Amino acid sequence: MRPKASGAAGCLLAGLGATTAPLVWAPRAAISIDGGFEGHARDLSVLYIDLPLIVLGGALVPLFAWTLTTRWVRRPWVAALAAVAALALGVWGLTEWWTPRRQPNPGYGPGI
């Protein structure tokens, strides 16, 4: 594969990862951004700490997999498959590991 085409494919996979990871992350982070009932569980640190890390990880994981695979294997479709598999495993790990903090609603308590 030509170097320019290989670089373009790597950038395309990085862009795919950088868009996929936040799309998977966003519904789980919605409670921290919205805050729930009267905003009592609002935690906006997910926007300036977690979101950049999610985007960076989503871009770097398939790019590193693409780079490592193209150095060992000469077939570009194998490298693309490895990069997509690495992205899928990264997104699966994200959904299994990252759970935003959820405080109970203020009305729920031990009772009387």
N, C-alpha and C positions, 0 to 999 in steps of 0.2 A: 504494500500500500504506500502511496506517495506521502511524504511528510506533511504536506499541507492538508491533504484529505484526512490523515490520521489526527492532526491537530483539530481540525474542524469537527470530527466525530467525537473527540474527547470533550471539546467545549459544548457540543450538543448534549452529550450525556451529563455533563456538569449542570447545564441549564435545566435539563429534565429533573435531576435530583434536587436542584434548588427550588423548583416549583412544586414538586411532589411532596417533599417533607413538610413544608408549612401547610399545605392543603390537608394533610393527614393530621397535623398538630392542632390546627385551628379549632375544630369542634371540641377538643378536649380542654383547650385553654379558654373557651368562651365563658365559663363560670368565673374565672379569675378576672377577666376583662369586664364582664357585665356586673359582677358583684352579687347577683342573686337578689334576694329580698332587701330592699332599701340600700343596696350596695354594701352590705355588711361584710362580704367576703371578697371585696375588690382587692386585687393584688396586681398592680400594673407593672411589677417587675418582670412579669412574663413577656412584656413587650420589649423591654430594653436589655434584658439578660438572656432569656430563653429563646426568643425569636431569632436574634442574630446567630446564636449557636446552632439552632435547628437549620437555618438556611446554609450556614457554613458547612455543617456536617453533611447536609443533603447534597451540596455541590462537591465536596471533597471525597466522599466515599466512592461514588462511581468513577470519579476522575482518577483516583489512585488505583482502583481495580483495573481500569482501562490501561493505565500506564504500565502497571506491573505485568498484565497479561500480554500486551503488545511486545514487551521485551522478551518474553519467553516463547510465545506462539506467533507464528507468521500469518495466521488466518485472522482477518479482522472480525469475522462474525463470531468467532470464539471469544475474542476480547469484548465485543459488545454484549454477548450473552453473560459473560462474567461480570461486567459492569452493571447490567440490569439486575442480575442475581444479588450482587452486593448491595444495590440500592433497595431491593425488596427485603433483604435481611436487615438492613439498617432501619427501614421503616417499621418492620415487625419488631425489632428491638426497641425502637422509640415508643411504640404503642404498648409494649409490655413493661417497659421500665419507667417511662416518664408519666407520672400521675400528678396532676396539679392538686394543690392543697384545697380541700373542701371542708369548710366549717359548717356545722349544722345550723339550720335556721334558728333564729332567736326564740321562736315559739316552742321549739322542741326541747324538752328537758326531762328531768326525772319524774315530773308530775307532782301531785300533791301528796 
